[in-house]
Amino acid sequence: MRFALVLLLTFAAANAALSMVRALDWPHWAYHILAISVGTVLWLLHGVLVWCFVRTRSPEFASNQEIAPGVRKWELTAGTGIVPRWVSIIGLVGIAFFLACPFELLAWLIRTLHK
């Protein structure tokens, strides 16, 4: 289910960024810079929001201390409802914008070679 959501969001992100680049009449390479920039901002926003929600709603878990090998204390809050679902969706949309870049680059390469 989550994989299908990421694919759907990737398609929507690719179309949104491409539509914006075409509407502004920017060169084609601007698409990749726009998509990477939006993806970076959304991913950083996701990280800050997760940290803020864990810190305010469950301060005892707001630590980078390792509980088990490779598992940090704050990671134990996953799936407990401490972080709202919309914050996770922001992170998924950020990933979708990152994934949209190689897909569009591949599509551009195919269109260019096909001519």
N, CA, C and O atoms as CSV, one atom per row, in Angstrom:
chain,resi,resn,atom,element,x,y,z
A,1,MET,N,N,0.819,-1.193,0.000
A,1,MET,CA,C,0.000,0.000,0.000
A,1,MET,C,C,0.865,1.259,0.000
A,1,MET,O,O,0.616,2.188,-0.769
A,2,ARG,N,N,1.879,1.287,0.862
A,2,ARG,CA,C,2.742,2.464,0.934
A,2,ARG,C,C,3.544,2.627,-0.350
A,2,ARG,O,O,3.780,3.752,-0.790
A,3,PHE,N,N,3.969,1.514,-0.958
A,3,PHE,CA,C,4.709,1.581,-2.215
A,3,PHE,C,C,3.849,2.189,-3.316
A,3,PHE,O,O,4.325,3.011,-4.098
A,4,ALA,N,N,2.588,1.786,-3.377
A,4,ALA,CA,C,1.661,2.341,-4.371
A,4,ALA,C,C,1.459,3.828,-4.132
A,4,ALA,O,O,1.368,4.600,-5.087
A,5,LEU,N,N,1.388,4.242,-2.877
A,5,LEU,CA,C,1.227,5.655,-2.559
A,5,LEU,C,C,2.453,6.445,-3.004
A,5,LEU,O,O,2.315,7.545,-3.540
A,6,VAL,N,N,3.645,5.902,-2.791
A,6,VAL,CA,C,4.866,6.589,-3.218
A,6,VAL,C,C,4.899,6.706,-4.737
A,6,VAL,O,O,5.287,7.749,-5.264
A,7,LEU,N,N,4.500,5.659,-5.448
A,7,LEU,CA,C,4.467,5.733,-6.912
A,7,LEU,C,C,3.464,6.773,-7.397
A,7,LEU,O,O,3.749,7.540,-8.317
A,8,LEU,N,N,2.298,6.793,-6.778
A,8,LEU,CA,C,1.280,7.773,-7.157
A,8,LEU,C,C,1.765,9.191,-6.857
A,8,LEU,O,O,1.588,10.090,-7.679
A,9,LEU,N,N,2.368,9.396,-5.703
A,9,LEU,CA,C,2.902,10.713,-5.363
A,9,LEU,C,C,4.057,11.109,-6.272
A,9,LEU,O,O,4.203,12.283,-6.611
A,10,THR,N,N,4.876,10.145,-6.669
A,10,THR,CA,C,5.976,10.437,-7.590
A,10,THR,C,C,5.443,10.917,-8.926
A,10,THR,O,O,5.953,11.883,-9.493
A,11,PHE,N,N,4.421,10.247,-9.427
A,11,PHE,CA,C,3.808,10.664,-10.690
A,11,PHE,C,C,3.211,12.062,-10.559
A,11,PHE,O,O,3.384,12.897,-11.447
A,12,ALA,N,N,2.514,12.318,-9.464
A,12,ALA,CA,C,1.901,13.634,-9.248
A,12,ALA,C,C,2.972,14.715,-9.090
A,12,ALA,O,O,2.819,15.819,-9.613
A,13,ALA,N,N,4.050,14.406,-8.377
A,13,ALA,CA,C,5.130,15.376,-8.190
A,13,ALA,C,C,5.821,15.684,-9.508
A,13,ALA,O,O,6.145,16.838,-9.788
A,14,ALA,N,N,6.048,14.660,-10.318
A,14,ALA,CA,C,6.674,14.872,-11.622
A,14,ALA,C,C,5.805,15.753,-12.500
A,14,ALA,O,O,6.305,16.668,-13.154
A,15,ASN,N,N,4.515,15.486,-12.520
A,15,ASN,CA,C,3.611,16.301,-13.331
A,15,ASN,C,C,3.498,17.728,-12.806
A,15,ASN,O,O,3.442,18.674,-13.591
A,16,ALA,N,N,3.464,17.890,-11.493
A,16,ALA,CA,C,3.361,19.229,-10.910
A,16,ALA,C,C,4.596,20.064,-11.245
A,16,ALA,O,O,4.474,21.215,-11.666
A,17,ALA,N,N,5.774,19.490,-11.060
A,17,ALA,CA,C,7.004,20.227,-11.350
A,17,ALA,C,C,7.127,20.511,-12.840
A,17,ALA,O,O,7.541,21.604,-13.227
A,18,LEU,N,N,6.775,19.542,-13.680
A,18,LEU,CA,C,6.854,19.750,-15.121
A,18,LEU,C,C,5.866,20.817,-15.577
A,18,LEU,O,O,6.197,21.638,-16.432
A,19,SER,N,N,4.670,20.817,-15.021
A,19,SER,CA,C,3.677,21.834,-15.370
A,19,SER,C,C,4.146,23.222,-14.955
A,19,SER,O,O,3.933,24.197,-15.676
A,20,MET,N,N,4.786,23.310,-13.792
A,20,MET,CA,C,5.277,24.600,-13.326
A,20,MET,C,C,6.402,25.112,-14.229
A,20,MET,O,O,6.449,26.297,-14.557
A,21,VAL,N,N,7.292,24.226,-14.621
A,21,VAL,CA,C,8.399,24.628,-15.491
A,21,VAL,C,C,7.874,25.077,-16.853
A,21,VAL,O,O,8.356,26.062,-17.413
A,22,ARG,N,N,6.892,24.360,-17.384
A,22,ARG,CA,C,6.320,24.746,-18.680
A,22,ARG,C,C,5.540,26.050,-18.580
A,22,ARG,O,O,5.612,26.881,-19.485
A,23,ALA,N,N,4.795,26.242,-17.492
A,23,ALA,CA,C,4.004,27.465,-17.327
A,23,ALA,C,C,4.906,28.689,-17.198
A,23,ALA,O,O,4.569,29.763,-17.694
A,24,LEU,N,N,6.040,28.534,-16.540
A,24,LEU,CA,C,6.968,29.648,-16.371
A,24,LEU,C,C,7.921,29.792,-17.554
A,24,LEU,O,O,8.713,30.733,-17.607
A,25,ASP,N,N,7.841,28.856,-18.501
A,25,ASP,CA,C,8.683,28.853,-19.696
A,25,ASP,C,C,10.169,28.832,-19.341
A,25,ASP,O,O,10.976,29.559,-19.922
A,26,TRP,N,N,10.506,27.986,-18.378
A,26,TRP,CA,C,11.895,27.801,-17.984
A,26,TRP,C,C,12.537,26.743,-18.870
A,26,TRP,O,O,11.821,25.945,-19.474
A,27,PRO,N,N,13.873,26.708,-18.969
A,27,PRO,CA,C,14.536,25.645,-19.722
A,27,PRO,C,C,14.324,24.287,-19.044
A,27,PRO,O,O,13.970,24.220,-17.867
A,28,HIS,N,N,14.542,23.229,-19.788
A,28,HIS,CA,C,14.253,21.876,-19.288
A,28,HIS,C,C,15.078,21.505,-18.055
A,28,HIS,O,O,14.571,20.826,-17.162
A,29,TRP,N,N,16.333,21.935,-17.990
A,29,TRP,CA,C,17.172,21.582,-16.846
A,29,TRP,C,C,16.645,22.180,-15.545
A,29,TRP,O,O,16.955,21.678,-14.465
A,30,ALA,N,N,15.849,23.250,-15.636
A,30,ALA,CA,C,15.295,23.872,-14.430
A,30,ALA,C,C,14.337,22.927,-13.712
A,30,ALA,O,O,14.128,23.043,-12.504
A,31,TYR,N,N,13.759,21.994,-14.460
A,31,TYR,CA,C,12.850,21.017,-13.848
A,31,TYR,C,C,13.558,20.239,-12.749
A,31,TYR,O,O,13.018,20.061,-11.658
A,32,HIS,N,N,14.763,19.778,-13.038
A,32,HIS,CA,C,15.491,18.956,-12.080
A,32,HIS,C,C,15.908,19.766,-10.856
A,32,HIS,O,O,15.851,19.272,-9.730
A,33,ILE,N,N,16.320,20.989,-11.075
A,33,ILE,CA,C,16.686,21.841,-9.944
A,33,ILE,C,C,15.458,22.134,-9.092
A,33,ILE,O,O,15.536,22.120,-7.864
A,34,LEU,N,N,14.325,22.398,-9.737
A,34,LEU,CA,C,13.086,22.656,-8.996
A,34,LEU,C,C,12.661,21.428,-8.194
A,34,LEU,O,O,12.326,21.542,-7.015
A,35,ALA,N,N,12.674,20.262,-8.825
A,35,ALA,CA,C,12.239,19.041,-8.141
A,35,ALA,C,C,13.165,18.688,-6.978
A,35,ALA,O,O,12.688,18.305,-5.910
A,36,ILE,N,N,14.467,18.810,-7.166
A,36,ILE,CA,C,15.410,18.519,-6.083
A,36,ILE,C,C,15.264,19.529,-4.955
A,36,ILE,O,O,15.338,19.162,-3.782
A,37,SER,N,N,15.057,20.793,-5.294
A,37,SER,CA,C,14.889,21.825,-4.267
A,37,SER,C,C,13.626,21.596,-3.452
A,37,SER,O,O,13.664,21.662,-2.223
A,38,VAL,N,N,12.512,21.329,-4.115
A,38,VAL,CA,C,11.259,21.076,-3.402
A,38,VAL,C,C,11.388,19.824,-2.543
A,38,VAL,O,O,10.947,19.813,-1.394
A,39,GLY,N,N,11.991,18.766,-3.092
A,39,GLY,CA,C,12.189,17.538,-2.333
A,39,GLY,C,C,13.050,17.760,-1.099
A,39,GLY,O,O,12.758,17.215,-0.035
A,40,THR,N,N,14.105,18.553,-1.230
A,40,THR,CA,C,14.986,18.839,-0.097
A,40,THR,C,C,14.257,19.622,0.984
A,40,THR,O,O,14.357,19.292,2.166
A,41,VAL,N,N,13.525,20.658,0.586
A,41,VAL,CA,C,12.798,21.466,1.562
A,41,VAL,C,C,11.753,20.622,2.296
A,41,VAL,O,O,11.630,20.711,3.518
A,42,LEU,N,N,11.004,19.810,1.557
A,42,LEU,CA,C,9.975,18.983,2.193
A,42,LEU,C,C,10.588,17.932,3.111
A,42,LEU,O,O,10.046,17.663,4.183
A,43,TRP,N,N,11.694,17.341,2.714
A,43,TRP,CA,C,12.327,16.321,3.546
A,43,TRP,C,C,12.882,16.937,4.829
A,43,TRP,O,O,12.759,16.347,5.902
A,44,LEU,N,N,13.494,18.121,4.724
A,44,LEU,CA,C,13.989,18.803,5.923
A,44,LEU,C,C,12.836,19.222,6.831
A,44,LEU,O,O,12.934,19.100,8.052
A,45,LEU,N,N,11.750,19.712,6.246
A,45,LEU,CA,C,10.571,20.071,7.026
A,45,LEU,C,C,10.017,18.853,7.753
A,45,LEU,O,O,9.627,18.944,8.917
A,46,HIS,N,N,9.982,17.726,7.075
A,46,HIS,CA,C,9.533,16.475,7.688
A,46,HIS,C,C,10.394,16.120,8.896
A,46,HIS,O,O,9.867,15.776,9.954
A,47,GLY,N,N,11.692,16.200,8.747
A,47,GLY,CA,C,12.597,15.871,9.850
A,47,GLY,C,C,12.409,16.790,11.045
A,47,GLY,O,O,12.385,16.328,12.185
A,48,VAL,N,N,12.276,18.080,10.796
A,48,VAL,CA,C,12.079,19.038,11.881
A,48,VAL,C,C,10.743,18.784,12.580
A,48,VAL,O,O,10.671,18.817,13.809
A,49,LEU,N,N,9.685,18.531,11.803
A,49,LEU,CA,C,8.377,18.276,12.402
A,49,LEU,C,C,8.371,16.991,13.237
A,49,LEU,O,O,7.783,16.956,14.317
A,50,VAL,N,N,9.014,15.951,12.746
A,50,VAL,CA,C,9.095,14.706,13.516
A,50,VAL,C,C,9.806,14.968,14.838
A,50,VAL,O,O,9.339,14.545,15.895
A,51,TRP,N,N,10.919,15.654,14.776
A,51,TRP,CA,C,11.678,15.929,15.991
A,51,TRP,C,C,10.851,16.762,16.973
A,51,TRP,O,O,10.850,16.483,18.172
A,52,CYS,N,N,10.151,17.780,16.474
A,52,CYS,CA,C,9.338,18.635,17.348
A,52,CYS,C,C,8.194,17.859,17.992
A,52,CYS,O,O,7.935,18.023,19.184
A,53,PHE,N,N,7.506,17.019,17.226
A,53,PHE,CA,C,6.401,16.250,17.786
A,53,PHE,C,C,6.882,15.235,18.813
A,53,PHE,O,O,6.239,15.055,19.847
A,54,VAL,N,N,7.999,14.571,18.547
A,54,VAL,CA,C,8.529,13.603,19.506
A,54,VAL,C,C,8.962,14.329,20.774
A,54,VAL,O,O,8.732,13.843,21.882
A,55,ARG,N,N,9.586,15.484,20.613
A,55,ARG,CA,C,10.054,16.242,21.781
A,55,ARG,C,C,8.917,16.756,22.653
A,55,ARG,O,O,9.021,16.753,23.879
A,56,THR,N,N,7.823,17.200,22.019
A,56,THR,CA,C,6.735,17.774,22.809
A,56,THR,C,C,5.779,16.721,23.345
A,56,THR,O,O,5.300,16.851,24.472
A,57,ARG,N,N,5.489,15.688,22.575
A,57,ARG,CA,C,4.499,14.694,22.992
A,57,ARG,C,C,5.084,13.535,23.784
A,57,ARG,O,O,4.374,12.888,24.554
A,58,SER,N,N,6.357,13.272,23.604
A,58,SER,CA,C,6.979,12.154,24.303
A,58,SER,C,C,8.448,12.472,24.585
A,58,SER,O,O,9.339,11.881,23.975
A,59,PRO,N,N,8.702,13.400,25.503
A,59,PRO,CA,C,10.083,13.847,25.719
A,59,PRO,C,C,11.043,12.753,26.193
A,59,PRO,O,O,12.255,12.874,26.016
A,60,GLU,N,N,10.510,11.691,26.792
A,60,GLU,CA,C,11.402,10.619,27.254
A,60,GLU,C,C,12.041,9.855,26.096
A,60,GLU,O,O,13.044,9.167,26.286
A,61,PHE,N,N,11.463,9.973,24.895
A,61,PHE,CA,C,12.032,9.301,23.726
A,61,PHE,C,C,12.845,10.241,22.839
A,61,PHE,O,O,13.409,9.797,21.839
A,62,ALA,N,N,12.917,11.506,23.173
A,62,ALA,CA,C,13.617,12.495,22.349
A,62,ALA,C,C,15.124,12.407,22.587
A,62,ALA,O,O,15.731,13.314,23.158
A,63,SER,N,N,15.707,11.313,22.145
A,63,SER,CA,C,17.129,11.082,22.356
A,63,SER,C,C,17.697,10.269,21.201
A,63,SER,O,O,17.007,9.440,20.607
A,64,ASN,N,N,18.947,10.515,20.897
A,64,ASN,CA,C,19.644,9.736,19.871
A,64,ASN,C,C,20.389,8.553,20.478
A,64,ASN,O,O,21.169,7.888,19.796
A,65,GLN,N,N,20.150,8.296,21.745
A,65,GLN,CA,C,20.809,7.185,22.447
A,65,GLN,C,C,20.401,5.858,21.795
A,65,GLN,O,O,19.234,5.648,21.466
A,66,GLU,N,N,21.385,4.968,21.615
A,66,GLU,CA,C,21.111,3.654,21.026
A,66,GLU,C,C,20.550,2.724,22.086
A,66,GLU,O,O,21.163,2.517,23.133
A,67,ILE,N,N,19.376,2.163,21.805
A,67,ILE,CA,C,18.743,1.195,22.700
A,67,ILE,C,C,19.240,-0.212,22.372
A,67,ILE,O,O,19.554,-1.002,23.261
A,68,ALA,N,N,19.301,-0.497,21.090
A,68,ALA,CA,C,19.814,-1.768,20.571
A,68,ALA,C,C,20.758,-1.411,19.426
A,68,ALA,O,O,20.753,-0.270,18.965
A,69,PRO,N,N,21.561,-2.353,18.963
A,69,PRO,CA,C,22.465,-2.032,17.853
A,69,PRO,C,C,21.694,-1.525,16.621
A,69,PRO,O,O,20.876,-2.242,16.044
A,70,GLY,N,N,21.972,-0.293,16.244
A,70,GLY,CA,C,21.348,0.298,15.070
A,70,GLY,C,C,19.964,0.888,15.308
A,70,GLY,O,O,19.341,1.365,14.360
A,71,VAL,N,N,19.462,0.872,16.534
A,71,VAL,CA,C,18.134,1.406,16.848
A,71,VAL,C,C,18.284,2.530,17.870
A,71,VAL,O,O,18.763,2.322,18.984
A,72,ARG,N,N,17.862,3.720,17.463
A,72,ARG,CA,C,17.904,4.870,18.366
A,72,ARG,C,C,16.615,4.937,19.175
A,72,ARG,O,O,15.592,4.376,18.781
A,73,LYS,N,N,16.674,5.621,20.295
A,73,LYS,CA,C,15.535,5.677,21.204
A,73,LYS,C,C,14.306,6.314,20.553
A,73,LYS,O,O,13.192,5.833,20.761
A,74,TRP,N,N,14.480,7.394,19.762
A,74,TRP,CA,C,13.349,8.078,19.163
A,74,TRP,C,C,12.670,7.226,18.091
A,74,TRP,O,O,11.501,7.457,17.780
A,75,GLU,N,N,13.370,6.251,17.520
A,75,GLU,CA,C,12.788,5.392,16.496
A,75,GLU,C,C,11.709,4.468,17.067
A,75,GLU,O,O,10.895,3.932,16.316
A,76,LEU,N,N,11.699,4.281,18.380
A,76,LEU,CA,C,10.682,3.435,19.008
A,76,LEU,C,C,9.300,4.078,18.993
A,76,LEU,O,O,8.313,3.414,19.311
A,77,THR,N,N,9.209,5.354,18.632
A,77,THR,CA,C,7.913,6.035,18.588
A,77,THR,C,C,7.174,5.773,17.280
A,77,THR,O,O,6.025,6.189,17.136
A,78,ALA,N,N,7.798,5.103,16.337
A,78,ALA,CA,C,7.168,4.847,15.031
A,78,ALA,C,C,5.897,4.026,15.198
A,78,ALA,O,O,5.896,2.988,15.861
A,79,GLY,N,N,4.821,4.499,14.593
A,79,GLY,CA,C,3.560,3.776,14.613
A,79,GLY,C,C,2.751,3.928,15.888
A,79,GLY,O,O,1.728,3.261,16.047
A,80,THR,N,N,3.183,4.788,16.798
A,80,THR,CA,C,2.459,4.950,18.057
A,80,THR,C,C,1.489,6.127,18.036
A,80,THR,O,O,0.734,6.315,18.989
A,81,GLY,N,N,1.497,6.917,16.972
A,81,GLY,CA,C,0.582,8.053,16.876
A,81,GLY,C,C,1.143,9.335,17.459
A,81,GLY,O,O,0.436,10.340,17.536
A,82,ILE,N,N,2.390,9.319,17.866
A,82,ILE,CA,C,3.001,10.541,18.411
A,82,ILE,C,C,3.178,11.574,17.310
A,82,ILE,O,O,2.930,12.762,17.518
A,83,VAL,N,N,3.603,11.124,16.150
A,83,VAL,CA,C,3.762,12.007,14.996
A,83,VAL,C,C,2.520,11.840,14.112
A,83,VAL,O,O,2.182,10.718,13.736
A,84,PRO,N,N,1.837,12.945,13.776
A,84,PRO,CA,C,0.637,12.834,12.944
A,84,PRO,C,C,0.939,12.289,11.552
A,84,PRO,O,O,2.061,12.397,11.056
A,85,ARG,N,N,-0.063,11.713,10.944
A,85,ARG,CA,C,0.089,11.101,9.625
A,85,ARG,C,C,0.463,12.135,8.554
A,85,ARG,O,O,1.202,11.820,7.621
A,86,TRP,N,N,-0.045,13.364,8.686
A,86,TRP,CA,C,0.253,14.378,7.671
A,86,TRP,C,C,1.737,14.722,7.633
A,86,TRP,O,O,2.247,15.134,6.592
A,87,VAL,N,N,2.433,14.558,8.747
A,87,VAL,CA,C,3.882,14.798,8.753
A,87,VAL,C,C,4.582,13.717,7.931
A,87,VAL,O,O,5.530,14.005,7.201
A,88,SER,N,N,4.117,12.489,8.051
A,88,SER,CA,C,4.681,11.398,7.244
A,88,SER,C,C,4.400,11.611,5.766
A,88,SER,O,O,5.234,11.285,4.921
A,89,ILE,N,N,3.231,12.156,5.447
A,89,ILE,CA,C,2.893,12.415,4.040
A,89,ILE,C,C,3.804,13.493,3.463
A,89,ILE,O,O,4.186,13.418,2.295
A,90,ILE,N,N,4.156,14.491,4.265
A,90,ILE,CA,C,5.118,15.503,3.802
A,90,ILE,C,C,6.440,14.835,3.431
A,90,ILE,O,O,7.042,15.173,2.411
A,91,GLY,N,N,6.889,13.896,4.247
A,91,GLY,CA,C,8.124,13.172,3.938
A,91,GLY,C,C,7.999,12.334,2.678
A,91,GLY,O,O,8.932,12.270,1.878
A,92,LEU,N,N,6.847,11.688,2.494
A,92,LEU,CA,C,6.640,10.890,1.280
A,92,LEU,C,C,6.608,11.760,0.028
A,92,LEU,O,O,7.124,11.360,-1.016
A,93,VAL,N,N,6.010,12.937,0.121
A,93,VAL,CA,C,5.989,13.850,-1.029
A,93,VAL,C,C,7.410,14.329,-1.328
A,93,VAL,O,O,7.779,14.478,-2.493
A,94,GLY,N,N,8.209,14.572,-0.288
A,94,GLY,CA,C,9.609,14.947,-0.506
A,94,GLY,C,C,10.374,13.856,-1.240
A,94,GLY,O,O,11.132,14.141,-2.167
A,95,ILE,N,N,10.178,12.613,-0.828
A,95,ILE,CA,C,10.802,11.483,-1.526
A,95,ILE,C,C,10.301,11.401,-2.964
A,95,ILE,O,O,11.069,11.108,-3.880
A,96,ALA,N,N,9.020,11.660,-3.154
A,96,ALA,CA,C,8.446,11.600,-4.503
A,96,ALA,C,C,9.104,12.608,-5.429
A,96,ALA,O,O,9.351,12.304,-6.596
A,97,PHE,N,N,9.393,13.805,-4.927
A,97,PHE,CA,C,10.067,14.792,-5.768
A,97,PHE,C,C,11.480,14.349,-6.116
A,97,PHE,O,O,11.944,14.598,-7.229
A,98,PHE,N,N,12.179,13.692,-5.181
A,98,PHE,CA,C,13.500,13.152,-5.496
A,98,PHE,C,C,13.406,12.051,-6.550
A,98,PHE,O,O,14.235,11.992,-7.458
A,99,LEU,N,N,12.406,11.180,-6.438
A,99,LEU,CA,C,12.243,10.098,-7.404
A,99,LEU,C,C,11.776,10.594,-8.762
A,99,LEU,O,O,12.028,9.951,-9.781
A,100,ALA,N,N,11.101,11.728,-8.783
A,100,ALA,CA,C,10.606,12.270,-10.052
A,100,ALA,C,C,11.757,12.689,-10.963
A,100,ALA,O,O,11.631,12.612,-12.185
A,101,CYS,N,N,12.866,13.126,-10.393
A,101,CYS,CA,C,13.999,13.590,-11.204
A,101,CYS,C,C,14.561,12.515,-12.122
A,101,CYS,O,O,14.645,12.749,-13.328
A,102,PRO,N,N,14.951,11.346,-11.615
A,102,PRO,CA,C,15.503,10.352,-12.541
A,102,PRO,C,C,14.477,9.852,-13.559
A,102,PRO,O,O,14.831,9.555,-14.700
A,103,PHE,N,N,13.205,9.758,-13.152
A,103,PHE,CA,C,12.186,9.315,-14.106
A,103,PHE,C,C,12.033,10.311,-15.248
A,103,PHE,O,O,11.942,9.917,-16.410
A,104,GLU,N,N,12.004,11.588,-14.923
A,104,GLU,CA,C,11.876,12.606,-15.963
A,104,GLU,C,C,13.139,12.679,-16.799
A,104,GLU,O,O,13.068,12.900,-18.008
A,105,LEU,N,N,14.294,12.498,-16.174
A,105,LEU,CA,C,15.549,12.495,-16.928
A,105,LEU,C,C,15.572,11.338,-17.923
A,105,LEU,O,O,16.019,11.498,-19.059
A,106,LEU,N,N,15.094,10.184,-17.496
A,106,LEU,CA,C,15.006,9.036,-18.393
A,106,LEU,C,C,14.021,9.299,-19.530
A,106,LEU,O,O,14.299,8.969,-20.683
A,107,ALA,N,N,12.872,9.894,-19.207
A,107,ALA,CA,C,11.882,10.209,-20.244
A,107,ALA,C,C,12.446,11.228,-21.237
A,107,ALA,O,O,12.224,11.108,-22.442
A,108,TRP,N,N,13.165,12.214,-20.743
A,108,TRP,CA,C,13.779,13.215,-21.623
A,108,TRP,C,C,14.823,12.566,-22.529
A,108,TRP,O,O,14.910,12.888,-23.714
A,109,LEU,N,N,15.617,11.650,-21.965
A,109,LEU,CA,C,16.634,10.965,-22.747
A,109,LEU,C,C,15.997,10.116,-23.846
A,109,LEU,O,O,16.488,10.094,-24.974
A,110,ILE,N,N,14.918,9.426,-23.528
A,110,ILE,CA,C,14.212,8.617,-24.526
A,110,ILE,C,C,13.630,9.502,-25.622
A,110,ILE,O,O,13.731,9.174,-26.804
A,111,ARG,N,N,13.020,10.626,-25.232
A,111,ARG,CA,C,12.454,11.549,-26.238
A,111,ARG,C,C,13.554,12.110,-27.130
A,111,ARG,O,O,13.367,12.248,-28.339
A,112,THR,N,N,14.693,12.431,-26.540
A,112,THR,CA,C,15.795,13.008,-27.312
A,112,THR,C,C,16.387,11.983,-28.283
A,112,THR,O,O,16.684,12.318,-29.429
A,113,LEU,N,N,16.557,10.753,-27.839
A,113,LEU,CA,C,17.128,9.725,-28.702
A,113,LEU,C,C,16.147,9.256,-29.770
A,113,LEU,O,O,16.556,8.787,-30.831
A,114,HIS,N,N,14.878,9.381,-29.494
A,114,HIS,CA,C,13.851,8.922,-30.424
A,114,HIS,C,C,13.726,9.849,-31.633
A,114,HIS,O,O,13.286,9.422,-32.700
A,115,LYS,N,N,14.105,11.097,-31.470
A,115,LYS,CA,C,13.963,12.089,-32.571
A,115,LYS,C,C,14.861,11.807,-33.692
A,115,LYS,O,O,14.863,12.540,-34.682
